[in-house]
Amino acid sequence: MSIILNQFGNPPPSSITLHTRKGTDIPNVQDWHLSVSSASNNARLVADKRWSKVRWRTTGGSGVYNCHGLTFAARRTNLIDLRWIERILHDDSFEEIHRKDILSGDVVLYFSPEGEPEHSGIISSVREGDGQGMFQEVWVFSKWGSASEAVHLIHDCPYNASNLKFFRVMK
């Protein structure tokens, strides 16, 4: 069996078989080549003082998976057609929960002003604040585009954090 490589020594973009729990096919793409601009962007993000509290989990970026691929496909691929996020939530038995009820392992979606899910992550830790349902700190495990994986405070990222929704698998 021979493997075809591109001029960078990487396999060409591909996809994997990916289904929801109910068997719905989910389109996806794995891009094995990290462009020079993506690698440069990753280096800028890591060096940016605005993200001084971020704990970078990986040292370099990857085009193989994005934040939605990390959250919903175990780091295996990019989910690039955002219309499928709603189908995954439905088919995989996620239910929206209130912010006051979030726990480690729940999913957070960051929505753009137009209502598109522009970023996702997994709640990694929650520290209670005043005992009235307000949290002092919520940390998220996510991936910033083709950049590195990051553990960050929920509002401490380059995505719009003004419209967040939280989800939990209920069965």
URQUICOR-V585740 format. One record per pair of residues at least 24 apart in sequence whose C-alpha atoms are under 10 Angstrom apart, sorted by the first residue. I is the first residue (numbers start at 1). GAP is how many residues later the second one is. D is the distance in Angstrom with one decimal. If there is no record, write none. Layout:
i->I gap->GAP d->D
i->I gap->GAP d->D
This chain:
i->5 gap->27 d->10.0
i->6 gap->26 d->9.7
i->6 gap->27 d->8.9
i->7 gap->26 d->10.0
i->8 gap->24 d->9.6
i->8 gap->25 d->7.4
i->8 gap->26 d->9.7
i->8 gap->27 d->10.0
i->9 gap->24 d->8.7
i->10 gap->24 d->9.6
i->13 gap->50 d->9.3
i->13 gap->51 d->8.6
i->14 gap->50 d->9.2
i->14 gap->63 d->9.2
i->15 gap->49 d->9.5
i->15 gap->61 d->9.3
i->15 gap->62 d->7.2
i->15 gap->63 d->8.6
i->16 gap->60 d->8.1
i->16 gap->61 d->7.4
i->16 gap->62 d->9.8
i->17 gap->60 d->9.9
i->18 gap->55 d->7.9
i->18 gap->58 d->9.4
i->18 gap->59 d->9.0
i->19 gap->54 d->9.3
i->19 gap->69 d->8.7
i->19 gap->72 d->9.5
i->19 gap->73 d->9.8
i->20 gap->52 d->9.4
i->20 gap->53 d->9.6
i->20 gap->67 d->8.1
i->20 gap->68 d->5.9
i->20 gap->69 d->8.9
i->20 gap->70 d->9.0
i->20 gap->71 d->5.9
i->20 gap->72 d->6.1
i->20 gap->73 d->9.8
i->21 gap->67 d->8.2
i->21 gap->69 d->9.5
i->21 gap->70 d->5.9
i->21 gap->71 d->5.2
i->21 gap->72 d->8.4
i->22 gap->65 d->10.0
i->22 gap->66 d->9.2
i->22 gap->68 d->9.3
i->22 gap->69 d->5.5
i->22 gap->70 d->7.2
i->22 gap->71 d->9.5
i->23 gap->68 d->8.3
i->23 gap->69 d->9.7
i->24 gap->60 d->9.9
i->24 gap->63 d->8.4
i->24 gap->64 d->8.6
i->24 gap->67 d->7.9
i->25 gap->59 d->9.7
i->25 gap->63 d->9.9
i->26 gap->53 d->8.1
i->26 gap->55 d->9.1
i->26 gap->58 d->6.9
i->26 gap->59 d->9.3
i->26 gap->61 d->8.9
i->26 gap->62 d->8.3
i->27 gap->50 d->9.7
i->27 gap->51 d->8.9
i->27 gap->52 d->7.0
i->27 gap->53 d->8.0
i->27 gap->54 d->7.4
i->27 gap->57 d->8.2
i->28 gap->37 d->9.3
i->28 gap->41 d->8.6
i->28 gap->45 d->9.8
i->28 gap->48 d->9.6
i->28 gap->49 d->6.3
i->28 gap->50 d->5.5
i->28 gap->51 d->5.0
i->28 gap->52 d->6.5
i->28 gap->53 d->7.8
i->28 gap->56 d->9.9
i->29 gap->34 d->9.2
i->29 gap->35 d->7.6
i->29 gap->36 d->8.1
i->29 gap->37 d->9.9
i->29 gap->40 d->9.6
i->29 gap->47 d->9.3
i->29 gap->48 d->5.9
i->29 gap->49 d->5.2
i->29 gap->50 d->6.9
i->29 gap->51 d->7.6
i->29 gap->52 d->10.0
i->30 gap->32 d->9.6
i->30 gap->33 d->6.8
i->30 gap->34 d->4.5
i->30 gap->35 d->6.4
i->30 gap->36 d->9.3
i->30 gap->39 d->9.7
i->30 gap->46 d->7.7
i->30 gap->47 d->5.1
i->30 gap->48 d->5.9
i->30 gap->49 d->9.1
i->31 gap->31 d->8.2
i->31 gap->32 d->5.0
i->31 gap->33 d->4.9
i->31 gap->34 d->7.8
i->31 gap->46 d->8.2
i->31 gap->47 d->8.1
i->31 gap->115 d->9.7
i->32 gap->30 d->7.5
i->32 gap->31 d->5.8
i->32 gap->32 d->5.4
i->32 gap->33 d->9.2
i->33 gap->29 d->7.7
i->33 gap->30 d->6.2
i->33 gap->31 d->7.9
i->34 gap->26 d->9.6
i->34 gap->27 d->7.2
i->34 gap->28 d->6.0
i->34 gap->29 d->5.4
i->34 gap->30 d->8.4
i->34 gap->112 d->7.6
i->34 gap->113 d->9.3
i->35 gap->26 d->9.7
i->35 gap->27 d->9.3
i->35 gap->28 d->8.3
i->35 gap->111 d->9.3
i->38 gap->24 d->8.6
i->38 gap->25 d->8.5
i->38 gap->107 d->8.9
i->38 gap->108 d->6.5
i->38 gap->109 d->7.0
i->39 gap->24 d->9.7
i->39 gap->107 d->8.2
i->39 gap->108 d->7.2
i->39 gap->109 d->9.5
i->40 gap->107 d->9.2
i->41 gap->104 d->9.9
i->41 gap->105 d->8.8
i->41 gap->106 d->7.2
i->42 gap->102 d->8.6
i->42 gap->103 d->9.1
i->42 gap->104 d->7.6
i->42 gap->105 d->4.7
i->42 gap->106 d->6.6
i->43 gap->104 d->8.3
i->43 gap->105 d->9.1
i->44 gap->103 d->9.7
i->45 gap->99 d->9.1
i->45 gap->102 d->8.0
i->45 gap->103 d->8.8
i->45 gap->112 d->9.8
i->45 gap->113 d->9.1
i->46 gap->101 d->8.9
i->46 gap->102 d->8.2
i->46 gap->104 d->9.5
i->50 gap->106 d->8.2
i->50 gap->107 d->8.7
i->50 gap->108 d->9.5
i->51 gap->99 d->9.9
i->51 gap->101 d->8.3
i->51 gap->102 d->9.7
i->51 gap->105 d->6.9
i->51 gap->106 d->7.2
i->51 gap->107 d->9.0
i->52 gap->100 d->9.6
i->52 gap->104 d->9.4
i->53 gap->98 d->8.8
i->53 gap->99 d->6.9
i->53 gap->100 d->7.8
i->53 gap->103 d->8.1
i->54 gap->85 d->9.6
i->54 gap->86 d->9.9
i->54 gap->95 d->9.8
i->54 gap->96 d->6.4
i->54 gap->97 d->5.8
i->54 gap->98 d->4.8
i->54 gap->99 d->7.4
i->54 gap->102 d->7.8
i->54 gap->103 d->8.5
i->55 gap->86 d->9.4
i->55 gap->94 d->8.6
i->55 gap->95 d->5.7
i->55 gap->96 d->5.0
i->55 gap->97 d->6.5
i->55 gap->98 d->9.7
i->56 gap->85 d->9.7
i->56 gap->86 d->9.9
i->56 gap->87 d->9.6
i->56 gap->92 d->6.7
i->56 gap->93 d->6.0
i->56 gap->94 d->4.6
i->56 gap->95 d->6.4
i->56 gap->96 d->8.6
i->57 gap->84 d->9.0
i->57 gap->85 d->9.6
i->57 gap->86 d->9.4
i->57 gap->91 d->7.0
i->57 gap->92 d->5.2
i->57 gap->93 d->5.5
i->57 gap->94 d->7.1
i->58 gap->85 d->9.5
i->58 gap->89 d->8.9
i->58 gap->90 d->5.4
i->58 gap->91 d->5.5
i->58 gap->92 d->7.6
i->59 gap->88 d->9.2
i->59 gap->89 d->6.5
i->59 gap->90 d->8.4
i->60 gap->86 d->9.1
i->60 gap->87 d->6.8
i->60 gap->88 d->5.5
i->60 gap->89 d->8.5
i->61 gap->82 d->9.0
i->61 gap->83 d->8.8
i->61 gap->84 d->8.5
i->61 gap->85 d->5.4
i->61 gap->86 d->4.0
i->61 gap->87 d->4.5
i->61 gap->88 d->7.8
i->62 gap->81 d->9.5
i->62 gap->83 d->8.6
i->62 gap->84 d->5.2
i->62 gap->85 d->6.3
i->62 gap->86 d->7.1
i->62 gap->87 d->9.2
i->63 gap->82 d->8.2
i->63 gap->83 d->5.1
i->63 gap->84 d->8.1
i->63 gap->85 d->10.0
i->64 gap->82 d->8.0
i->65 gap->78 d->8.6
i->65 gap->80 d->8.3
i->65 gap->81 d->7.2
i->65 gap->82 d->9.8
i->66 gap->53 d->9.1
i->66 gap->54 d->9.3
i->66 gap->76 d->8.8
i->66 gap->77 d->6.1
i->66 gap->78 d->7.2
i->66 gap->79 d->5.2
i->66 gap->80 d->5.9
i->66 gap->81 d->8.3
i->66 gap->82 d->9.5
i->66 gap->83 d->9.2
i->67 gap->51 d->9.1
i->67 gap->52 d->6.4
i->67 gap->53 d->5.7
i->67 gap->54 d->6.5
i->67 gap->55 d->9.6
i->67 gap->74 d->9.3
i->67 gap->75 d->5.7
i->67 gap->76 d->4.5
i->67 gap->77 d->6.3
i->67 gap->78 d->6.2
i->67 gap->79 d->8.3
i->67 gap->80 d->9.5
i->67 gap->81 d->9.9
i->67 gap->82 d->8.4
i->68 gap->41 d->9.3
i->68 gap->49 d->9.3
i->68 gap->50 d->9.0
i->68 gap->51 d->7.0
i->68 gap->52 d->5.7
i->68 gap->53 d->7.4
i->68 gap->74 d->8.6
i->68 gap->75 d->8.3
i->68 gap->76 d->9.9
i->68 gap->77 d->9.1
i->69 gap->51 d->9.1
i->69 gap->52 d->9.7
i->69 gap->73 d->9.8
i->69 gap->74 d->8.9
i->70 gap->50 d->8.5
i->70 gap->51 d->7.6
i->70 gap->52 d->8.8
i->70 gap->71 d->9.2
i->70 gap->72 d->7.1
i->70 gap->73 d->7.0
i->70 gap->79 d->9.0
i->71 gap->35 d->9.9
i->71 gap->36 d->7.4
i->71 gap->37 d->9.2
i->71 gap->38 d->9.8
i->71 gap->48 d->9.7
i->71 gap->49 d->6.5
i->71 gap->50 d->5.6
i->71 gap->51 d->6.3
i->71 gap->70 d->8.8
i->71 gap->71 d->7.4
i->71 gap->72 d->8.8
i->72 gap->35 d->9.2
i->72 gap->48 d->9.0
i->72 gap->49 d->9.0
i->72 gap->50 d->9.5
i->75 gap->68 d->9.5
i->78 gap->67 d->9.4
i->78 gap->68 d->9.3
i->82 gap->34 d->7.2
i->82 gap->35 d->6.6
i->82 gap->36 d->7.9
i->82 gap->37 d->9.8
i->83 gap->33 d->8.3
i->83 gap->34 d->8.6
i->85 gap->24 d->9.7
i->85 gap->31 d->9.8
i->85 gap->32 d->7.7
i->85 gap->35 d->9.8
i->86 gap->31 d->9.1
i->89 gap->78 d->8.2
i->89 gap->79 d->9.1
i->89 gap->80 d->8.4
i->90 gap->79 d->9.8
i->92 gap->76 d->9.9
i->92 gap->77 d->7.1
i->92 gap->78 d->8.9
i->92 gap->79 d->8.5
i->93 gap->74 d->9.6
i->93 gap->75 d->8.1
i->93 gap->76 d->5.5
i->93 gap->77 d->6.0
i->93 gap->78 d->6.3
i->94 gap->72 d->9.5
i->94 gap->73 d->5.8
i->94 gap->74 d->5.1
i->94 gap->75 d->4.2
i->94 gap->76 d->6.0
i->94 gap->77 d->8.2
i->95 gap->71 d->8.3
i->95 gap->72 d->5.3
i->95 gap->73 d->5.5
i->95 gap->74 d->6.3
i->95 gap->75 d->6.6
i->95 gap->76 d->9.7
i->96 gap->69 d->7.0
i->96 gap->70 d->5.6
i->96 gap->71 d->4.3
i->96 gap->72 d->6.6
i->96 gap->73 d->9.0
i->96 gap->74 d->9.7
i->97 gap->68 d->7.8
i->97 gap->69 d->5.5
i->97 gap->70 d->5.5
i->97 gap->71 d->6.9
i->98 gap->35 d->9.9
i->98 gap->67 d->8.0
i->98 gap->68 d->6.7
i->98 gap->69 d->8.5
i->99 gap->34 d->8.3
i->99 gap->35 d->8.5
i->99 gap->36 d->8.9
i->99 gap->65 d->8.8
i->99 gap->66 d->7.8
i->99 gap->67 d->6.6
i->99 gap->68 d->9.4
i->100 gap->28 d->9.4
i->100 gap->32 d->8.6
i->100 gap->33 d->4.9
i->100 gap->34 d->6.4
i->100 gap->35 d->7.6
i->100 gap->66 d->9.9
i->101 gap->32 d->7.8
i->101 gap->33 d->9.8
i->101 gap->65 d->9.1
i->101 gap->67 d->10.0
i->102 gap->24 d->7.7
i->102 gap->31 d->10.0
i->102 gap->33 d->9.7
i->102 gap->36 d->9.2
i->102 gap->64 d->7.2
i->102 gap->65 d->8.2
i->102 gap->66 d->8.3
i->103 gap->24 d->9.5
i->103 gap->35 d->9.3
i->103 gap->63 d->9.8
i->103 gap->64 d->10.0
i->103 gap->65 d->8.8
i->104 gap->34 d->9.1
i->104 gap->35 d->8.8
i->104 gap->36 d->8.9
i->104 gap->64 d->9.9
i->105 gap->35 d->9.4
i->105 gap->36 d->9.5
i->105 gap->62 d->9.5
i->105 gap->63 d->7.9
i->105 gap->64 d->9.3
i->106 gap->34 d->9.6
i->106 gap->60 d->6.9
i->106 gap->61 d->5.8
i->106 gap->62 d->5.0
i->106 gap->63 d->7.7
i->107 gap->33 d->8.8
i->107 gap->34 d->9.5
i->107 gap->35 d->10.0
i->107 gap->58 d->8.3
i->107 gap->59 d->5.6
i->107 gap->60 d->5.1
i->107 gap->61 d->6.3
i->107 gap->62 d->8.8
i->108 gap->32 d->8.1
i->108 gap->33 d->9.7
i->108 gap->34 d->9.6
i->108 gap->46 d->8.9
i->108 gap->56 d->6.7
i->108 gap->57 d->5.7
i->108 gap->58 d->4.6
i->108 gap->59 d->6.4
i->108 gap->60 d->9.1
i->109 gap->52 d->9.1
i->109 gap->54 d->8.4
i->109 gap->55 d->5.7
i->109 gap->56 d->5.3
i->109 gap->57 d->6.4
i->109 gap->58 d->8.1
i->110 gap->44 d->9.7
i->110 gap->45 d->9.9
i->110 gap->49 d->7.1
i->110 gap->50 d->6.4
i->110 gap->51 d->6.0
i->110 gap->52 d->7.9
i->110 gap->53 d->6.1
i->110 gap->54 d->4.8
i->110 gap->55 d->6.8
i->110 gap->56 d->9.1
i->111 gap->48 d->8.6
i->111 gap->49 d->6.9
i->111 gap->50 d->7.6
i->111 gap->51 d->8.0
i->111 gap->52 d->5.4
i->111 gap->53 d->6.2
i->111 gap->54 d->7.9
i->112 gap->47 d->8.3
i->112 gap->48 d->6.3
i->112 gap->49 d->8.6
i->112 gap->50 d->8.6
i->112 gap->51 d->7.3
i->112 gap->52 d->9.4
i->113 gap->47 d->8.1
i->113 gap->49 d->8.6
i->113 gap->50 d->7.8
i->115 gap->48 d->8.5
i->117 gap->46 d->9.7
i->117 gap->47 d->9.3
i->117 gap->48 d->9.6
i->118 gap->27 d->9.7
i->118 gap->41 d->7.5
i->118 gap->42 d->8.2
i->119 gap->24 d->8.6
i->119 gap->25 d->8.0
i->119 gap->26 d->8.4
i->119 gap->39 d->9.6
i->119 gap->40 d->6.8
i->119 gap->41 d->8.5
i->119 gap->42 d->9.4
i->119 gap->45 d->9.7
i->120 gap->24 d->9.2
i->120 gap->39 d->9.6
i->120 gap->44 d->9.5
i->120 gap->45 d->9.7
i->120 gap->46 d->9.8
i->121 gap->29 d->9.6
i->121 gap->30 d->9.4
i->121 gap->31 d->10.0
i->121 gap->33 d->9.3
i->121 gap->45 d->9.8
i->122 gap->29 d->9.4
i->122 gap->44 d->9.5
i->122 gap->45 d->9.6
i->123 gap->28 d->9.3
i->123 gap->29 d->9.7
i->123 gap->30 d->9.7
i->123 gap->31 d->8.5
i->123 gap->43 d->9.2
i->123 gap->44 d->10.0
i->124 gap->27 d->7.7
i->124 gap->28 d->9.1
i->124 gap->29 d->9.7
i->125 gap->26 d->9.8
i->125 gap->28 d->9.5
i->126 gap->27 d->9.9
